[in-house]
């Protein structure tokens, strides 16, 4: 079973949130907060700081959290995903994308009230936790757990597991 650890960063600029537009394999696209897979030998915060700089050009000086976590198990595709999402305490720099993976194609400050519409149709394990956090409705333990069934993007069925 393949397994990934991912760091995600919530970065505010007044009432705007930094979102990145990702281009995935097979031509799919989605919007998310900046972040990505943590490399071997990195802590989550080291990897998250690196990913944010690559994807947005911003240098984050401090993180708090995690503000929530996500775990997802894709049984039919044989993978698991663990995500820690942290809140940027301070940052510097200007938006500039230098993503060596070529996944992130845009970084934009989005008004908080426009996030739900932007995330419409996105995967449940991405959309639901971020909207819960923004609406102050995170589970007491801060955890979101999902089981994913199906082996292709068009046939996925996602179930939230409440613990």
C-alpha positions as protocol buffer text, in pm:
chain_id: "A"
residue {
  index: 1
  type: UNK
  ca { x: 0 y: 0 z: 0 }
}
residue {
  index: 2
  type: UNK
  ca { x: 138 y: 341 z: -97 }
}
residue {
  index: 3
  type: UNK
  ca { x: 125 y: 606 z: 169 }
}
residue {
  index: 4
  type: UNK
  ca { x: 178 y: 983 z: 161 }
}
residue {
  index: 5
  type: UNK
  ca { x: 221 y: 1243 z: 431 }
}
residue {
  index: 6
  type: UNK
  ca { x: 114 y: 1588 z: 317 }
}
residue {
  index: 7
  type: UNK
  ca { x: 140 y: 1931 z: 475 }
}
residue {
  index: 8
  type: UNK
  ca { x: -121 y: 2195 z: 393 }
}
residue {
  index: 9
  type: UNK
  ca { x: -104 y: 2564 z: 477 }
}
residue {
  index: 10
  type: UNK
  ca { x: -385 y: 2809 z: 541 }
}
residue {
  index: 11
  type: UNK
  ca { x: -253 y: 3158 z: 468 }
}
residue {
  index: 12
  type: UNK
  ca { x: -472 y: 3463 z: 527 }
}
residue {
  index: 13
  type: UNK
  ca { x: -433 y: 3815 z: 396 }
}
residue {
  index: 14
  type: UNK
  ca { x: -709 y: 4003 z: 578 }
}
residue {
  index: 15
  type: UNK
  ca { x: -1032 y: 3832 z: 458 }
}
residue {
  index: 16
  type: UNK
  ca { x: -861 y: 3658 z: 166 }
}
residue {
  index: 17
  type: UNK
  ca { x: -715 y: 3308 z: 162 }
}
residue {
  index: 18
  type: UNK
  ca { x: -432 y: 3192 z: -60 }
}
residue {
  index: 19
  type: UNK
  ca { x: -541 y: 2914 z: -295 }
}
residue {
  index: 20
  type: UNK
  ca { x: -344 y: 2731 z: -564 }
}
residue {
  index: 21
  type: UNK
  ca { x: -472 y: 2582 z: -889 }
}
residue {
  index: 22
  type: UNK
  ca { x: -334 y: 2230 z: -941 }
}
residue {
  index: 23
  type: UNK
  ca { x: -310 y: 2040 z: -1270 }
}
residue {
  index: 24
  type: UNK
  ca { x: -321 y: 1665 z: -1202 }
}
residue {
  index: 25
  type: UNK
  ca { x: -248 y: 1358 z: -1410 }
}
residue {
  index: 26
  type: UNK
  ca { x: -517 y: 1280 z: -1663 }
}
residue {
  index: 27
  type: UNK
  ca { x: -597 y: 1648 z: -1716 }
}
residue {
  index: 28
  type: UNK
  ca { x: -793 y: 1700 z: -1392 }
}
residue {
  index: 29
  type: UNK
  ca { x: -759 y: 2028 z: -1207 }
}
residue {
  index: 30
  type: UNK
  ca { x: -848 y: 2137 z: -855 }
}
residue {
  index: 31
  type: UNK
  ca { x: -803 y: 2422 z: -611 }
}
residue {
  index: 32
  type: UNK
  ca { x: -646 y: 2376 z: -269 }
}
residue {
  index: 33
  type: UNK
  ca { x: -449 y: 2558 z: -7 }
}
residue {
  index: 34
  type: UNK
  ca { x: -74 y: 2545 z: -81 }
}
residue {
  index: 35
  type: UNK
  ca { x: 127 y: 2247 z: 39 }
}
residue {
  index: 36
  type: UNK
  ca { x: 232 y: 1905 z: -73 }
}
residue {
  index: 37
  type: UNK
  ca { x: 402 y: 1575 z: -8 }
}
residue {
  index: 38
  type: UNK
  ca { x: 661 y: 1575 z: 270 }
}
residue {
  index: 39
  type: UNK
  ca { x: 995 y: 1439 z: 151 }
}
residue {
  index: 40
  type: UNK
  ca { x: 1183 y: 1171 z: 342 }
}
residue {
  index: 41
  type: UNK
  ca { x: 1394 y: 1328 z: 616 }
}
residue {
  index: 42
  type: UNK
  ca { x: 1175 y: 1640 z: 646 }
}
residue {
  index: 43
  type: UNK
  ca { x: 942 y: 1726 z: 930 }
}
residue {
  index: 44
  type: UNK
  ca { x: 589 y: 1823 z: 827 }
}
residue {
  index: 45
  type: UNK
  ca { x: 663 y: 2192 z: 896 }
}
residue {
  index: 46
  type: UNK
  ca { x: 993 y: 2185 z: 703 }
}
residue {
  index: 47
  type: UNK
  ca { x: 824 y: 2022 z: 403 }
}
residue {
  index: 48
  type: UNK
  ca { x: 523 y: 2253 z: 425 }
}
residue {
  index: 49
  type: UNK
  ca { x: 745 y: 2561 z: 435 }
}
residue {
  index: 50
  type: UNK
  ca { x: 938 y: 2434 z: 130 }
}
residue {
  index: 51
  type: UNK
  ca { x: 620 y: 2349 z: -63 }
}
residue {
  index: 52
  type: UNK
  ca { x: 461 y: 2689 z: 9 }
}
residue {
  index: 53
  type: UNK
  ca { x: 776 y: 2869 z: -113 }
}
residue {
  index: 54
  type: UNK
  ca { x: 785 y: 2658 z: -433 }
}
residue {
  index: 55
  type: UNK
  ca { x: 413 y: 2693 z: -504 }
}
residue {
  index: 56
  type: UNK
  ca { x: 363 y: 3057 z: -409 }
}
residue {
  index: 57
  type: UNK
  ca { x: 697 y: 3234 z: -360 }
}
residue {
  index: 58
  type: UNK
  ca { x: 602 y: 3321 z: -1 }
}
residue {
  index: 59
  type: UNK
  ca { x: 837 y: 3255 z: 290 }
}
residue {
  index: 60
  type: UNK
  ca { x: 641 y: 3154 z: 599 }
}
residue {
  index: 61
  type: UNK
  ca { x: 821 y: 3246 z: 923 }
}
residue {
  index: 62
  type: UNK
  ca { x: 594 y: 3056 z: 1161 }
}
residue {
  index: 63
  type: UNK
  ca { x: 310 y: 2805 z: 1171 }
}
residue {
  index: 64
  type: UNK
  ca { x: 50 y: 2719 z: 1433 }
}
residue {
  index: 65
  type: UNK
  ca { x: -146 y: 2400 z: 1453 }
}
residue {
  index: 66
  type: UNK
  ca { x: -222 y: 2163 z: 1313 }
}
residue {
  index: 67
  type: UNK
  ca { x: -560 y: 2333 z: 1283 }
}
residue {
  index: 68
  type: UNK
  ca { x: -705 y: 2006 z: 1148 }
}
residue {
  index: 69
  type: UNK
  ca { x: -589 y: 1674 z: 1006 }
}
residue {
  index: 70
  type: UNK
  ca { x: -721 y: 1453 z: 728 }
}
residue {
  index: 71
  type: UNK
  ca { x: -672 y: 1083 z: 677 }
}
residue {
  index: 72
  type: UNK
  ca { x: -798 y: 905 z: 368 }
}
residue {
  index: 73
  type: UNK
  ca { x: -777 y: 542 z: 269 }
}
residue {
  index: 74
  type: UNK
  ca { x: -840 y: 447 z: -93 }
}
residue {
  index: 75
  type: UNK
  ca { x: -903 y: 76 z: -59 }
}
residue {
  index: 76
  type: UNK
  ca { x: -942 y: -11 z: -429 }
}
residue {
  index: 77
  type: UNK
  ca { x: -647 y: 206 z: -537 }
}
residue {
  index: 78
  type: UNK
  ca { x: -421 y: 77 z: -259 }
}
residue {
  index: 79
  type: UNK
  ca { x: -313 y: 408 z: -103 }
}
residue {
  index: 80
  type: UNK
  ca { x: -345 y: 610 z: 215 }
}
residue {
  index: 81
  type: UNK
  ca { x: -304 y: 981 z: 271 }
}
residue {
  index: 82
  type: UNK
  ca { x: -233 y: 1168 z: 593 }
}
residue {
  index: 83
  type: UNK
  ca { x: -258 y: 1548 z: 590 }
}
residue {
  index: 84
  type: UNK
  ca { x: -166 y: 1801 z: 859 }
}
residue {
  index: 85
  type: UNK
  ca { x: -300 y: 2150 z: 792 }
}
residue {
  index: 86
  type: UNK
  ca { x: -132 y: 2443 z: 969 }
}
residue {
  index: 87
  type: UNK
  ca { x: -207 y: 2815 z: 988 }
}
residue {
  index: 88
  type: UNK
  ca { x: 64 y: 3059 z: 877 }
}
residue {
  index: 89
  type: UNK
  ca { x: 144 y: 3304 z: 1156 }
}
residue {
  index: 90
  type: UNK
  ca { x: 355 y: 3534 z: 939 }
}
residue {
  index: 91
  type: UNK
  ca { x: 498 y: 3540 z: 590 }
}
residue {
  index: 92
  type: UNK
  ca { x: 689 y: 3763 z: 350 }
}
residue {
  index: 93
  type: UNK
  ca { x: 744 y: 3785 z: -24 }
}
residue {
  index: 94
  type: UNK
  ca { x: 542 y: 3826 z: -340 }
}
residue {
  index: 95
  type: UNK
  ca { x: 340 y: 3562 z: -524 }
}
residue {
  index: 96
  type: UNK
  ca { x: 563 y: 3377 z: -768 }
}
residue {
  index: 97
  type: UNK
  ca { x: 523 y: 3012 z: -875 }
}
residue {
  index: 98
  type: UNK
  ca { x: 834 y: 2796 z: -907 }
}
residue {
  index: 99
  type: UNK
  ca { x: 684 y: 2449 z: -862 }
}
residue {
  index: 100
  type: UNK
  ca { x: 944 y: 2189 z: -970 }
}
residue {
  index: 101
  type: UNK
  ca { x: 666 y: 1930 z: -1001 }
}
residue {
  index: 102
  type: UNK
  ca { x: 475 y: 2148 z: -1250 }
}
residue {
  index: 103
  type: UNK
  ca { x: 147 y: 2084 z: -1069 }
}
residue {
  index: 104
  type: UNK
  ca { x: 67 y: 2434 z: -943 }
}
residue {
  index: 105
  type: UNK
  ca { x: -15 y: 2668 z: -1232 }
}
residue {
  index: 106
  type: UNK
  ca { x: -172 y: 2962 z: -1043 }
}
residue {
  index: 107
  type: UNK
  ca { x: -179 y: 3111 z: -694 }
}
residue {
  index: 108
  type: UNK
  ca { x: -454 y: 3356 z: -606 }
}
residue {
  index: 109
  type: UNK
  ca { x: -586 y: 3540 z: -303 }
}
residue {
  index: 110
  type: UNK
  ca { x: -955 y: 3447 z: -282 }
}
residue {
  index: 111
  type: UNK
  ca { x: -1219 y: 3622 z: -73 }
}
residue {
  index: 112
  type: UNK
  ca { x: -1329 y: 3402 z: 215 }
}
residue {
  index: 113
  type: UNK
  ca { x: -1694 y: 3412 z: 101 }
}
residue {
  index: 114
  type: UNK
  ca { x: -1593 y: 3280 z: -244 }
}
residue {
  index: 115
  type: UNK
  ca { x: -1412 y: 2967 z: -122 }
}
residue {
  index: 116
  type: UNK
  ca { x: -1722 y: 2742 z: -111 }
}
residue {
  index: 117
  type: UNK
  ca { x: -1801 y: 2815 z: -475 }
}
residue {
  index: 118
  type: UNK
  ca { x: -1436 y: 2765 z: -577 }
}
residue {
  index: 119
  type: UNK
  ca { x: -1431 y: 2424 z: -406 }
}
residue {
  index: 120
  type: UNK
  ca { x: -1764 y: 2307 z: -548 }
}
residue {
  index: 121
  type: UNK
  ca { x: -1711 y: 1967 z: -711 }
}
residue {
  index: 122
  type: UNK
  ca { x: -1370 y: 1915 z: -545 }
}
residue {
  index: 123
  type: UNK
  ca { x: -1293 y: 1597 z: -355 }
}
residue {
  index: 124
  type: UNK
  ca { x: -1481 y: 1569 z: -25 }
}
residue {
  index: 125
  type: UNK
  ca { x: -1159 y: 1511 z: 173 }
}
residue {
  index: 126
  type: UNK
  ca { x: -1029 y: 1849 z: 54 }
}
residue {
  index: 127
  type: UNK
  ca { x: -1348 y: 2058 z: 52 }
}
residue {
  index: 128
  type: UNK
  ca { x: -1521 y: 1951 z: 373 }
}
residue {
  index: 129
  type: UNK
  ca { x: -1231 y: 2000 z: 618 }
}
residue {
  index: 130
  type: UNK
  ca { x: -1131 y: 2342 z: 478 }
}
residue {
  index: 131
  type: UNK
  ca { x: -1490 y: 2466 z: 482 }
}
residue {
  index: 132
  type: UNK
  ca { x: -1534 y: 2328 z: 834 }
}
residue {
  index: 133
  type: UNK
  ca { x: -1226 y: 2515 z: 949 }
}
residue {
  index: 134
  type: UNK
  ca { x: -1331 y: 2841 z: 782 }
}
residue {
  index: 135
  type: UNK
  ca { x: -1681 y: 2811 z: 933 }
}
residue {
  index: 136
  type: UNK
  ca { x: -1550 y: 2729 z: 1282 }
}
residue {
  index: 137
  type: UNK
  ca { x: -1699 y: 2379 z: 1266 }
}
residue {
  index: 138
  type: UNK
  ca { x: -1401 y: 2144 z: 1309 }
}
residue {
  index: 139
  type: UNK
  ca { x: -1459 y: 1819 z: 1502 }
}
residue {
  index: 140
  type: UNK
  ca { x: -1352 y: 1838 z: 1865 }
}
residue {
  index: 141
  type: UNK
  ca { x: -1048 y: 1616 z: 1796 }
}
residue {
  index: 142
  type: UNK
  ca { x: -961 y: 1811 z: 1477 }
}
residue {
  index: 143
  type: UNK
  ca { x: -968 y: 1495 z: 1267 }
}
residue {
  index: 144
  type: UNK
  ca { x: -1143 y: 1424 z: 938 }
}
residue {
  index: 145
  type: UNK
  ca { x: -1133 y: 1059 z: 827 }
}
residue {
  index: 146
  type: UNK
  ca { x: -1242 y: 922 z: 489 }
}
residue {
  index: 147
  type: UNK
  ca { x: -1265 y: 590 z: 309 }
}
residue {
  index: 148
  type: UNK
  ca { x: -1255 y: 604 z: -71 }
}
residue {
  index: 149
  type: UNK
  ca { x: -1403 y: 332 z: -292 }
}
residue {
  index: 150
  type: UNK
  ca { x: -1353 y: 287 z: -666 }
}
residue {
  index: 151
  type: UNK
  ca { x: -1051 y: 272 z: -890 }
}
residue {
  index: 152
  type: UNK
  ca { x: -1100 y: 566 z: -1126 }
}
residue {
  index: 153
  type: UNK
  ca { x: -1174 y: 932 z: -1066 }
}
residue {
  index: 154
  type: UNK
  ca { x: -1511 y: 912 z: -1242 }
}
residue {
  index: 155
  type: UNK
  ca { x: -1643 y: 632 z: -1019 }
}
residue {
  index: 156
  type: UNK
  ca { x: -1514 y: 733 z: -675 }
}
residue {
  index: 157
  type: UNK
  ca { x: -1742 y: 703 z: -377 }
}
residue {
  index: 158
  type: UNK
  ca { x: -1617 y: 879 z: -64 }
}
residue {
  index: 159
  type: UNK
  ca { x: -1746 y: 808 z: 283 }
}
residue {
  index: 160
  type: UNK
  ca { x: -1665 y: 1013 z: 591 }
}
residue {
  index: 161
  type: UNK
  ca { x: -1586 y: 800 z: 894 }
}
residue {
  index: 162
  type: UNK
  ca { x: -1673 y: 961 z: 1225 }
}
residue {
  index: 163
  type: UNK
  ca { x: -1464 y: 843 z: 1519 }
}
